[in-house]
Amino acid sequence: MVKVKELTKEGVFKLITNEDTANKIIEGVYCCDLLSWVMSNGKVNNAWITVQTHVNIIAVASLLELSCIIVPENIEVEEETIEKANEENISILSTSLPAYEIFKILYELGIK
């Protein structure tokens, strides 16, 4: 089992929310940018890869009890979103990698 905070150890992923948010276990991965689709298909303890950065992603992550949100390609996350994520205890990770490369790393860590 991999915890969110373990993803930050190699320097590929940067935690942009409080460190307290990073203790959840990741049990799967979901990648989608359409919020309603994620709400229908995401699973509890999934890491969610999305290019969306507005505050509504926190509502979706909280509703589904996702382990974290991963924002690819160094896309800047709105400050309001980061603040709300901290309030809701949702981790947001940022990386320069595209979604495909993120999937590869998570798969190699045993997250499927």
Secondary structure, DSSP 8 states (H G I E B T S, - for coil): -EEGGGGGTTSSSEE-S-GGGGG-EE-EEEE-S-HHHHHHH--TTEEEE-S--STHHHHHHHHHT-SEEEE-TT----HHHHHHHHHHT-EEEE-SS-HHHHHHHHHHTT--
